[in-house]
Amino acid sequence: MTKIGEQIFRMKVEEVEDLALAMFAQQVNTIPIYGKYVSALGIDAAAVTSIRDIPFLPIQFFKTHRVGAEEKGADFTLFESSGTSGQVNSRHYVNDIHLYEKSFMSCFSTFFGSVDNYCILGLLPSYLERGQSSLVYMVDRLIRDSHHPASGFYLHNHDELFATIRQLEESKQPALLFGVTYALLDFAERYSSKLNYVNIIETGGMKGRRQELLRTEVHTILKERFSKPHIYSEYGMTELLSQAYSLKDGVFATPAWMKVITRDLNDPFMLSLHGKGALNIIDLANINSCCFIATDDVGEVYNDGSFAITGRLDHTDIRGCSLMAV
């Protein structure tokens, strides 16, 4: 990992803007498709002095172009979005997998503490079946680093998963269950039990398997079936190397090196540090692709930097990494 990579994960929230501007000045010259995009907008990179002046690359470019430095012969790990039938999937070429590992492990510890305090369970059947999933890669690493004998993935073996959960509850072992939305709902239809030590992290995604529901509706069902006051959520996507987590009421917080701002729904170049609009994400872990992504999610960013998802732009496909919320 490079020195700048190490710097990112030691930074403080108040340092985001300075490092973001430094990364913009670098990436406009080192990431060909981003440089072409900025040039096509007629923007003088030298005149960009605020994060509200930075051009954010539309996320669709990950479906049509290779977003990253052109390094012939370089090793890379390819992550591909799962999508549903008929969709073009996003592809993220990661040429430093240690950077991604450092990002998600640092992010996990920020929100949950040391992973070896937990049993980690994964209910991610569609992701496991397709392969090349950044979410599966992350959960697999968490499973291994937990060193708990019951940690592991579950495909469609719900009976075994429920038996494991019962054992964890009986032994009072803290656990985290990462689950794609439709699989969690399928599981909840068959089983109901009060969970005191197992917390559920919903990762989004119906994958065309069930009717789309609001996030609040999904969480209400899961809270009732498992007698939980809160259901956690993870906000992540193929195009990003960092994650935001919601531990309560659908409000997401980010690690220090990730920042969410909004853009006006009618003028995509009018940006605001808080308020309602489409979401733009600064992910400084994306040092080898693009740190500035204009997503298709609509939401609200609060004064403290936390945010909520309230919907999606009308022209976009439903993504596996976020729920339709309105």
C-alpha positions in Angstrom: 0.0 0.0 0.0 1.2 3.5 -0.9 2.0 6.2 1.7 -1.1 8.2 0.6 -3.1 5.0 1.2 -1.8 4.8 4.8 -2.5 8.5 5.3 -6.1 8.2 4.3 -7.0 5.8 7.1 -5.3 7.9 9.7 -7.0 11.1 8.7 -9.5 13.2 10.7 -12.9 14.4 9.4 -11.7 18.0 9.2 -8.9 16.9 6.8 -11.3 15.5 4.1 -11.5 18.7 2.0 -7.8 19.3 1.7 -7.0 15.7 0.8 -10.0 15.5 -1.6 -8.7 18.5 -3.5 -5.2 17.0 -3.6 -6.7 13.7 -5.0 -8.7 15.7 -7.6 -5.6 17.4 -8.8 -3.9 14.0 -9.1 -6.7 12.0 -10.6 -7.6 14.5 -13.3 -4.2 13.7 -14.7 -3.8 10.0 -13.9 -7.3 8.5 -14.5 -7.9 8.9 -18.3 -11.7 8.7 -18.4 -12.0 11.1 -15.5 -9.6 13.6 -17.1 -11.6 13.4 -20.3 -14.8 14.0 -18.5 -13.5 17.0 -16.7 -12.1 18.4 -19.9 -15.4 17.8 -21.7 -17.2 19.9 -19.1 -14.8 22.7 -19.9 -13.5 22.9 -16.3 -10.1 24.3 -15.5 -8.8 21.9 -12.9 -6.4 24.5 -11.5 -9.4 26.7 -10.7 -11.1 24.1 -8.4 -10.6 25.2 -4.8 -13.6 23.7 -3.0 -15.1 20.3 -3.0 -18.3 21.9 -4.2 -16.4 22.7 -7.4 -15.1 19.2 -8.0 -16.8 17.4 -10.9 -18.3 14.0 -9.8 -18.1 11.2 -12.3 -21.5 9.7 -13.1 -21.6 6.2 -11.7 -22.8 4.8 -15.1 -19.2 5.2 -16.4 -18.3 2.0 -14.4 -20.6 0.2 -16.8 -19.2 1.6 -20.0 -15.5 2.3 -19.3 -12.6 1.1 -17.3 -12.3 3.7 -14.5 -8.7 3.7 -13.4 -5.1 4.2 -14.4 -4.0 2.4 -17.5 -1.3 0.2 -16.3 -0.3 -2.5 -18.7 0.5 -5.9 -17.2 -0.6 -4.7 -13.7 -2.3 -7.3 -11.5 -5.8 -6.4 -10.4 -8.9 -7.8 -8.7 -12.1 -7.4 -10.6 -15.3 -6.7 -8.7 -18.6 -6.8 -10.6 -22.0 -5.7 -9.6 -24.7 -8.4 -9.3 -27.6 -6.6 -11.0 -30.6 -8.5 -12.4 -31.3 -10.1 -15.7 -30.8 -7.8 -18.7 -28.8 -5.1 -16.8 -25.3 -4.1 -17.7 -23.1 -4.7 -14.6 -20.6 -2.2 -13.2 -17.0 -3.3 -13.2 -14.4 -2.0 -10.7 -10.8 -3.0 -11.4 -8.9 -2.8 -8.1 -5.1 -3.0 -8.6 -4.3 -2.9 -4.8 -6.5 -5.3 -3.0 -4.8 -4.5 0.3 -6.2 -1.0 0.0 -9.7 -2.4 -0.1 -9.0 -4.7 2.8 -7.6 -1.8 4.9 -10.6 0.3 4.1 -13.3 -2.2 5.0 -11.5 -3.5 8.1 -10.9 0.0 9.3 -14.5 0.9 8.6 -15.7 -2.2 10.5 -13.7 -1.4 13.5 -14.9 2.2 13.5 -18.5 1.0 13.9 -18.3 -2.4 15.6 -14.9 -2.7 17.3 -12.6 -5.7 16.9 -13.9 -8.4 14.5 -12.6 -11.2 16.7 -15.3 -10.3 19.3 -17.9 -11.6 16.9 -19.2 -14.6 15.1 -19.8 -13.4 11.5 -22.6 -14.9 9.4 -23.3 -14.3 5.7 -26.7 -14.9 4.1 -25.8 -13.6 0.6 -26.9 -16.4 -1.9 -27.2 -14.3 -5.1 -23.8 -12.7 -4.5 -22.1 -16.1 -3.8 -23.7 -17.7 -6.9 -22.4 -14.9 -9.3 -18.9 -14.5 -7.8 -16.7 -11.4 -8.2 -18.6 -9.6 -5.5 -16.9 -7.0 -3.3 -19.4 -7.6 -0.6 -18.7 -11.4 -0.5 -14.9 -10.6 -0.5 -15.4 -8.3 2.5 -17.6 -10.7 4.5 -15.3 -13.6 3.7 -12.4 -11.7 5.2 -14.4 -10.8 8.3 -15.4 -14.5 8.7 -11.8 -15.6 8.6 -10.6 -12.8 10.9 -13.3 -13.5 13.5 -11.7 -17.0 14.1 -15.1 -18.2 15.4 -15.8 -21.8 14.5 -19.5 -21.0 13.7 -18.6 -18.1 11.3 -19.5 -18.8 7.7 -21.7 -18.3 4.7 -25.1 -19.8 4.2 -26.6 -20.3 0.8 -30.2 -21.7 1.0 -29.6 -23.8 4.1 -31.9 -21.8 6.4 -32.4 -24.7 8.9 -28.6 -24.8 9.6 -28.5 -21.0 9.9 -31.3 -21.0 12.4 -29.7 -23.8 14.4 -26.4 -21.8 14.5 -28.2 -18.6 15.6 -29.9 -20.5 18.4 -26.5 -21.8 19.6 -25.0 -18.3 19.5 -28.0 -17.0 21.5 -27.7 -19.8 24.1 -23.9 -19.1 24.5 -24.5 -15.3 24.6 -22.0 -14.9 21.7 -22.2 -11.5 19.9 -22.7 -12.1 16.2 -23.4 -10.1 13.0 -25.6 -11.5 10.2 -24.9 -9.8 6.9 -27.9 -10.5 4.6 -29.2 -9.6 1.2 -32.8 -8.3 1.7 -34.8 -10.9 -0.1 -32.9 -13.7 1.6 -33.5 -12.1 5.1 -37.2 -11.9 4.3 -37.3 -15.5 3.1 -35.6 -16.6 6.3 -37.9 -14.4 8.5 -41.0 -16.0 6.9 -39.9 -19.4 8.2 -38.3 -18.6 11.5 -39.1 -16.3 14.4 -37.0 -15.9 17.5 -36.0 -13.2 20.0 -32.4 -12.2 19.2 -30.4 -10.6 22.0 -26.9 -11.3 20.8 -27.2 -11.6 17.0 -27.6 -8.4 15.1 -28.8 -8.2 11.5 -27.1 -6.1 8.9 -29.3 -5.7 5.8 -27.3 -5.0 2.7 -30.1 -4.2 0.3 -31.2 -6.1 -2.8 -34.3 -7.9 -3.9 -32.6 -9.1 -7.1 -36.0 -9.5 -8.8 -36.9 -12.3 -6.3 -39.5 -10.4 -4.4 -41.7 -7.3 -4.6 -39.7 -4.1 -3.9 -40.4 -2.7 -0.4 -39.5 0.4 1.4 -36.5 0.0 3.7 -38.7 0.9 6.7 -41.1 -1.9 5.7 -38.3 -4.4 5.5 -37.0 -3.4 8.9 -40.4 -3.5 10.5 -40.9 -7.1 9.3 -37.4 -8.1 10.6 -37.8 -6.3 13.9 -41.1 -8.0 14.6 -39.9 -11.5 13.6 -36.7 -11.3 15.7 -37.8 -8.9 18.5 -35.1 -6.4 17.6 -35.3 -2.7 18.5 -33.1 -1.9 15.5 -32.0 -3.5 12.2 -28.6 -2.4 10.9 -27.9 -1.5 7.3 -24.7 -1.3 5.2 -24.4 1.2 2.3 -21.8 0.0 -0.1 -21.4 -0.6 -3.8 -19.1 -2.1 -6.4 -17.9 1.3 -7.4 -16.7 2.3 -3.9 -14.1 0.8 -1.6 -15.6 2.1 1.6 -18.9 1.5 3.4 -21.3 3.5 5.5 -23.4 1.9 8.2 -26.7 2.6 9.8 -27.2 1.4 13.4 -30.5 3.1 14.0 -33.5 4.6 12.2 -32.0 4.3 8.7 -29.5 7.1 9.2 -26.0 6.3 7.8 -22.7 7.5 9.1 -19.4 7.3 7.2 -15.8 6.7 8.1 -13.5 9.8 8.2 -12.2 9.3 4.6 -15.7 9.1 3.1 -18.0 12.1 2.7 -21.5 12.4 1.2 -22.9 15.7 -0.3 -25.9 16.4 -2.5 -26.5 17.7 -6.0 -29.6 19.5 -7.2 -32.0 17.2 -9.0 -32.4 19.7 -11.9 -28.8 21.0 -12.0 -26.3 18.2 -11.4 -23.5 20.7 -11.0 -25.1 22.6 -8.1 -23.7 20.9 -5.0 -24.4 21.4 -1.3 -22.7 20.0 1.8 -26.1 19.1 3.3 -29.8 19.1 2.4 -31.9 17.0 0.0 -30.9 15.9 -3.5 -29.1 13.2 -5.4 -26.1 11.9 -3.6 -22.5 12.5 -4.6 -19.9 10.5 -2.7 -16.2 11.3 -2.0 -14.5 8.0 -1.2 -10.8 8.7 -0.7 -10.0 5.0 -0.7 -10.7 5.0 -4.4 -7.2 6.4 -5.1 -6.6 4.1 -8.1 -10.0 4.6 -9.7 -12.1 7.7 -9.0 -12.7 9.3 -5.6 -15.7 11.4 -6.8 -18.8 9.5 -7.7 -22.2 10.9 -8.6 -24.6 8.1 -7.6 -28.2 7.4 -8.7 -29.4 7.5 -5.1 -31.6 10.3 -3.7 -31.5 11.3 -0.1 -30.8 13.8 2.6 -27.4 14.8 4.1 -27.7 16.2 7.6 -25.5 18.9 9.3 -23.3 16.3 11.0 -22.5 14.5 7.8 -24.8 11.6 8.3 -27.3 10.8 5.6 -30.5 8.9 4.7 -31.6 7.3 1.4 -35.0 8.4 0.3 -35.2 7.0 -3.2 -33.6 6.7 -6.6 -33.5 8.8 -9.8 -36.4 7.8 -12.1 -34.2 6.8 -15.1 -32.0 4.3 -13.2 -32.2 0.6 -12.7 -32.9 -0.7 -9.2 -29.5 -1.6 -7.7 -28.6 -4.5 -5.5 -26.7 -2.3 -3.1 -29.6 0.0 -2.0 -33.2 -0.3 -1.3 -36.0 1.6 -2.9 -37.1 3.9 -0.1 -40.0 5.9 -1.5 
